[in-house]
């Protein structure tokens, strides 16, 4: 990080004080949620499958990566480039051999879906497309759910076809093996095929000719999600994304039996060796890929929990590399794509909450926890891949006494989901309800702005009402679940209609309202006018002072803390402007002070992509969504 000093100490500075922005001491530019911070080094978004070449090159497949190809390459803990376009791949399956990579392709309007692409590992270009499934119309659902190679053969799981298809690596069909719900694949040294039937909790073995052999019946709750056959030990490794969240190891000579495990039983949900939700070296989340290199190093791909409509925006890539003795060597992590990081008041801004994850630290930071529990709370809305808001990746956070409230929302939301925490569940966010929803007795979407204030109260502009609804927090039950009273309504000032944003600063009784674009039905955008009301609950709902007129084009996201309003822009610049809430004047423009060490992205393409907090030290912490490099940008600023 590089410190930018923007305040001269010389007397000459006084001469321009009337026109210059406020004198500032310093600010820094940092990032979280990605191991690396630049466009050439960052860890790719949303890896959902993995293949490891004998020499140790890792290939991962993703449905979407904004700035590079959907197959990412890594070696020795560093980015080694990418293959294809950012939207070429489904991400559901990948494999390879000495010369080629095979990966499930994404649905396209011209070619449909259910296909596998072959890519030359040297030239990194596609040289063959292999039709696998008769189901070619699935736009989002995974069709090809497993891939493996052995010698001159390619094996592909056709999930809707209930079969494993066998081709030559040149795409010539050989035979089909009938198997219900096939998923991850592995081929052993004798050419036998192992097929994970994830939903059934079984792994079926077939001979090279496709005859049924053995079946590994795991527990009813187990979900075999990744397979790898270790030729050196003749053992099958199976990632279990059920409640155990670990890797199970089976001896395959004769009748297969389990001979061991790798990883803490319960993974990140274990509460005996850590806090529930806490991730760690062997506290796995969703094991999505397993591989080894010729030196015996083990690689595990996790895809931390949090479903999303297009299978790509959960942003979670978490690769762990272990030596042959099982000791952690390094990690590669990309934990945010289109989401934010809300500074946690309970830790004075040291921790940051996204819609799914918790972070801390600097220069990439530390992945602390995944707050989703798919076992105890399978109906958590953050797991709903049919959600129309591109997932719930944006956090709104309040700490009230010993209680913490999380609200999760989408990129441009009309609905907000509420969660609470308690000691028994650690970092797990427990679902409570939504606005709109039964808990608030309304079906009207929130199109006029939303705010969870520092006291846990809710402010919302409900659709087509021209009113601000204030829901006062009434308390918490013994489990930590919050409740709110009947709403108090305030008429939206005519001078700010149509209103699209609300921020209420409870500590100073300051209301900040942003106007939309006149004559437009786009309630996700902001116009040029922002009104600041000091003493709103004390009775001032009609005399804004100051009124801030935004001069820069396309304001998109606003946040406020202490004495400043922060504004970010879309389709223009990544800069953040800070305005004084008493005078309305521009105090400072936050730009990138760490060029070469961190890239800050193009803009703010989300309604709540900015978050801010005033620490007890007088330092402001401002965060910005960076979908370009799958990270969260953090500015730390101490006004002069």
N, C-alpha and C positions, 0 to 999 in steps of 0.2 A: 504494500500500500504506500501511496505517496501523499504526503500532506501538502495541501494547497493553501498558501497564505494569501489572503485577499484583502488584508487590511494593513496599510502602511502606518508606521509609527511616527512619521515625520509631520511636522506642523503644516506642511503644504497640503496635506490631505483635507485639512479643515476648510480650505478655500472652496472645495467642490462638494462639501457635505450636503448642500441644499439640493443637489441634483443627483448625487451618486447613491447607489444602494447602501443600506445600513452597513456600518463597519463590522466585518466578520473576522473572528480569530482564525478559524481553521475548519476544514472538513476533510474526511477521508472517503475513499471509494473502496468497497469490499464486496464479497459475494458469499453466498451460502448455497447448499443443496447440490453442489457439483464438485467433484474432486478437483477439476481444473476450470479455469475461468475465461479462457479465450476461445475464439471461433475455430482455431486450429488444434486446440488441445482438449476441448471439453468432452466429457463422457456423453455418449449419445442417448437419446430419449427412449424410454419405454421398451427396453429389450425384453422380449417374451420367449425367446428360445436361443439356444447356444450350441455351437460345435467347436471343439478344440482340436487343432491340427497337431500331429505328433511333435512338431518342433516348437509348440507352445503358442502359436498364433490363435487368438480367440476371435470367432465370428459370431456376432449376435444379430438377430433379426427383429425389426420393429415395424409397426404399422405406419408410423409417421415420425419423421424428424425434420424439423423446420429448415435446417440449414445444411444437411448433408444426406448422403445416401442412407437408405433404410437398413442396409447391412453394414454394421460397424466392425472395424478390426482393432484389436488391441494386442500389444506384446510387451512383456516385462512391465506391466502396470502403466503403460502409456498408450495414447491413441496412435493408431497406425493407418488411419485413413478410413475410407468407406467405399461401398460398391452400390451402384444403381442410383436411382432418384429417391427423393425423400418419401415418396408415396408409392413405390413400386411393390412393396412387400406386405403380406398379411401379418407377418411376425409370429405366426403360430408354429412354424416348424422350419428347421434348417439342419443340414448335414453336409458332409463333404468327403473328398478323397484326395489323393495326391495332386490331382490336376484341376478339380472342379469344386464348386459350391452349388448346392441345390437348396432352393428356398421356396416356400409357398408364396405365390403371387397374390397381390391384392385384386379385388374385383375391379374390372374396368368396363366402361360403357361399350367399348368396341369388342372386347374379347370375353366378357363375363368373368366368372371366377372358377375355383376348383382346379387351378393350374399350378405347376411347379416350373420355375425357371432354373436353367443351368448356366452358371457363370464361370468363365475361365479364371482361375486363381491368379494367373500371371498378368493377363491383360485387363482383368476385372470387368470384362464385357459379357453380356448375355449372348449365348450361341445356340440355345435350344429352349423351347417351351414344350412341356409335357402335359397334355390334358389328363387329369387324374379322376375327377368326379363328374358324374352326370348332373350334379346339382351345380349349375353355373350362375344362379341368380341371387345367391346370398351376398348382400352388400356389406354386412358387418360381421355376421357370424363366421366362426372358423369352420372351414370345410376340410382342408388338409391339416390334420392334427398331429402327425408324426412323420418323420423321415429318417432313413438310415441307409447306409451303403455297406456292401460286403463284396469285395472283388469287383466283378463287372456288373453287379446287380444293385438296383435302387429299389427300396421299399417305401411305400407311401400309404399312410392311413387315410382312408376316405370315410370320414365320420358319418355323414348322412347315408352313404352307401353301405354301411356296416360291413366293410371289407378292407383288407390290406392288399394293395395292388403291387405286383412285382413287375419291374421293368428292367431292361438293361440300362446301363448308365447313358446309353445313346437314345433312350426313350422308346425302345421296342418292348411292347407288352409281352409278358411271359405267362402269368397266371394271376388269379385272385384267390385270396384266403378269406373265407367267410368268418367274421368275428364281430360281435355286437359292440357298438360304441368304441371303436379303436382310437387310441391316443398315441402317447409316446412310444417309440420303437427302439429296440436294440437287437443286434445280431451277434451271436457268440462265435467262438472259434470253430465250431462244427457246422456253422451255417444255420443253426436253429434261430427262429425269430421269436422274440419276446415282445408282447403287445400289452401295454397298459390299458386297462378298461377302467378309466378314472372313476366314473360314477358308480361302478359296481364294486370298487375296492379290490380288484383282482388284476393279476398279471398272467396272461395266457402264453404258453409256449407251443410253437409249431415247428415241425420238421422242415428242412429245406424244400420239400415237396408240398408243404402246406398241410400235413397231417397233424391233428391235435396231439400234443404230448402231455405236459404237466400244466397244472394251474396253481399259482400261488394265491391263496385266499388270505388277504389281509383282514384287519378288523373291519367291522361294518362301517366305521366312521372314517377309515383311511381313504385317501384320494391320491393314488399314484399319478404324479404329474410330470415326472421326468425319469428317464432310464439311461443307464450307461453300463455296458459290459466291459469289465476290466480283464483283458486277455492275460495279463501277467499273473493274476491271482485266480482267474476263472470264477470270478464273483460278479453278481449282478447288483448294481446300486440303483435304488429306487427312491426318488424324492417323494415325500408324503406331504401333501398340502392339507391334509386333514388335521385334527387337533394335535397330533404329535409334532408336526412342523419340523421333521428331521429327515435324515436319509437312512433308509434301511438297507442292509447288506445281506445278500443271499448266496449260499453255496449252490452251484448249479450242477455239480457232478452228481449223477444219480437223481434221486428225488430232491428238489430244491427245498432247503430249509434256511431260516434266518439265522445268521451267525454273528451279527453285530449291528451297530448303528453308528452314525456320525452326526454330531450335533446334539444339543440339549433337548431332551424330550419336552415337547410343548413349545420349543423355539421361543419366539418373542412373547408368547402368551404364558410362559412359565413364571410363577411367582415365588418359587423356592430359592432360585439362584439369582434372582433379580426382580425388578419391578415389572409387573404385567404390562406388556406393550413395549418394553425396552428392548431394543435390538442390540446385537453384539456379535463377537467373532463367530460364535456357533449358535447364536440365538436367531435361527432362520425365520424368515417370513414365508412367502410362497415360493418353494423351490421350483424353478422353471427350467433349469438346465444343469447338467452334470457332465464333466469331462476331465480327462487326464492327458498329460503330454508324455513323451517317451522317457522323461526323467522321473516320472512318478508323481509330479506335482498335480494336485487336485484343484479343480475350479468349480465353484458353485455359483449359479446365477439365481438370485432372488428377484422376485417381482412383488414388492410390498403391496399390501392390500389396498384396494380402492378401485372399484369398477368404474367404467365410464362408457359413454355411448359409442365411441369409435375404437375402443380397445387400445388407444394410443395415448390419450391425454392424461393418464395417471402418472406419466413421466418417470416411472420408477425403474431404474436399472441399478442393481446392487450385486456386483461380482466380487466374490472372495476367492483369493488364491492361497493355497496351503502347500507346504512342502510334504515330502513323502511320509513324514512323521505326524502330520496333521497339525503343524504349527502355522499360524497365519503369517503369510508373507506380505500381502498388500490387499487393498480394496479399491475398487473403482465404483463410483456412485454418481448417478444422475437422478435426483429425487423430486424434481419439479419441472413441469413443462408450462402449462397455462394455469398458474396459481400464484398465491402470494405467501408472505411470511409476516404474521402479526406479532409484534413484540409483546412479550408476556409481562403484564404489570406485576405479577406475583414474584417474578425474579428480577424486577427492575430493568426489564428489557434485555436480559442476558439470554433468554430462550425465545424461540420464535415458533409459532404454530401456523401450519398450513391447514388446508382442509383435511389432510390425511396424516401428516407427519409433523414431528417436532425436531428442531435443530438448535444448535448453539455453536459458539466459537467464531472463528474468522478464517479468511483465506480458504474458502470452501466449507469450513465448519465441520461439525460432527453430527452425524445422524443419531438422534437420541432415541426416537420411538416412532412406531406406527400406531395410530390411535384407533384403528379399525379392528374389531374382533368378529370375524365371520362365523365363529363357532357359537358363541353365546348370543350374538345379535345378527342372525342371517338376514333380517329384514332391514338392516341399516340402509338408509337411502343412498349412502355413498357406495354401496355395492351394486346398485341397480344399473346394469349396462343399457337399459332401455330409457334411461333418463334423457330428457330432451334438452338439458342445459349443458351438455358436454362435461358432465361430472360436477362434483361439489368441491372444487379445489381452492376456493377463496375463503379465508378464515376471518371472522370477527370475534374478538376475544375480550372478556371482562373478568376481573378477579374481584370478588366481593367477600371480604373477610378471608376465611379459609376455603371459600368456594370459587370454582372457576367455571365460567360459561363459555361454550364454543358455539358459534353459529357458522355453518358452512353453506356456501352458495356457489353458483356457477359463474361463468365468464360475464354474462349479461343477464343476471337473474331476475325472475319475477316471483320466485319462491325461495324461502330461507329455512334451513333445517337447524334445529336446536339440539344441543347435547350438554351433558354434565359429566362430572368426574367425581370419584370418591376413592378412599384409601384402598378398599378391597379390589378395585379394578385398575389401580395405578394410572397409567397413561391412557387407558382405553376410554374413549368418548362414548357415553351411553346415550342412545337416541331418545328424544323426548317428544318430538312433534315438529310442526312446521307452521310458518306464516306465509300464505294463508293455510288454514287447517282448522280442525276441530278445537285445538287448544286455544285458539284465539277467536273462534266463532265467526269466521269469515271465509268466503271463497274468492274474494277479490284479490287479484295479483298485486304485488307491490311494484308499481311503476313510477312512483313519485319520490323514490329515495328510501334508504333504510339506514338506521343507526342503532347499534347496541352501545349505550353509553357506559362510562366507567363505573356507574353505580348499578349496572345490570338492567336498567330500564330500556324499553324499546320505543323507537320512534319510526314511523312508517307512513309513507304516502300511498294510500290505497287507490287503486285504479278508478279514475273518473269520479272521484269524490270531491276534489279540490279542498281536501282536509288533511291535516297532519294528525295521525293517531298516536297517542302517547299511552303505552301500556306500562304502568308502574310495577316494578318487581315487588312482590309481597312477601317473599321469603323462600326458604329451602326446607324440604322435608329431611328426615333422618338419613336418607340415602344420598343427599346432595342435590336432589332434583329441584329445580327452581319452579316457581309459579308466578303468574302475573295477574294483576287485577283488570277490571273492566277498563276499556280505553277512555281517556279524556281526549276530546277532539278540539283542534284549533283550526280555524279557517286559514287556508293558505293565502298569504298576502297577494293581492291582485298584481302587484308590481313584479312578482317573481313567477307568475304562471306562464307557461306550464312548468311546474317544478319537477326536477329529475334527481336531485340529491338532497340529503339531509345529514348534517353533522351537529350533534349537540355535545358541548363540553360542559359536563355537570359541575366540575370544580369552579367554574366562573360564570355559570348560568348564561352561556353564550350559544346562540343558535346560528348556524350557517346554512343558508339555503342557496341552491344553484338552479338557475333557470335552464330549461331546455331550449331547443331551437324553434322559434316562432313559426307556426303553421305546419310544423312537422309532427308526424306520429311516432317518430323515433325517440322513445323515452330512454334509450340507452346512451344518448349523447348529451353533452352540455353545450349551452350557448356561450355568450360572452359575459353574462351578468351574474355576480354572486353577492348576496346580501348578508350582512353580519348584524345580528341583533344581540346587544348586550342587555342582560336582564330579561330574558324571554319569559321564564316562569314567574318572574316578579311582576310581569304585566306588560312588558314592551313587545308587542307583536305587530307593531305598525310603523316603527321608526328605525329603519336600518341605518347603521353608522359604524363603519363605513360601507359603501358599496364598491365592490372591486370589479373593475372592468378588465376582462382578460383580452390582451392585445394579440397574443400568439394564437395561431389557428389550431382548431380541432382539440380543445380541451376534452379529456375523456374521464380522468379519475382524479378525485380530490380526497384529501385526508387532512386532519388538523390535530394539533397538540399544543399545549401551552399557549404561546402568543402568536402562533404562525399557522397559516393555511398553505398546504403544499398541493401543487397542480401538475399533473402529467398529461401528455398529449399523444394523440394517435395519428399515424400516417405522416408524421413530420419529423420530430426529434425525440431522443430519449431523455432530454433535459427535464429537470423538475424545478419549477419556480416556487419560491417561498415568499408569501405576502404577510405583512404585519397586520394582525387582526384589529389593532387599534387605529392605525393610520390608513390602511389599505395599500400602502406603498410596497413595491417590490423590494424585498430584503436581499435576496441572493438567488442566483440560478445555479443549481447543482449540476455539474457536468462530470465527465470522467477524469479523475485526477490520477488514474492508475493505468493509462494506456500502455499496452504491451503486457500487462499482468492480468487485466480483467477487461472483458468487453461488456458493455452495459445494454446491448440490444438496440432495436430500432425505435421503440416507442412504448406506449402503454395501451395495449389492445384489450382492455377489460375495465368494467365499471369500478371494481374494487381492487385494482392491481397495486395501488399505493396504500401503505399503512404507516403510522407514525406513533411515536411515544416520546415523552419528555422524561428522562431519567432523573433520579434524585441528585445527580451530579451537575445538572444543568445542561447535559448533552442531549440533543435531539437525535433519535434514531429513526431514519426514514427508509422504508424498504420498497422495492419496485420489482414487479414481475418481469422476468427476462426469458421469454419463450424462445428467443434465438439460440441461446446457449444453455437452455434447460437449467436455469439457476434463479436465484433471488439476489438482486443487487441491494446492498446495504450502504447507505450514507450515514456517517456519524458527524454531527455538526454542533459546534459550540459557538453560539453568537457572541460577538464582541461587546 
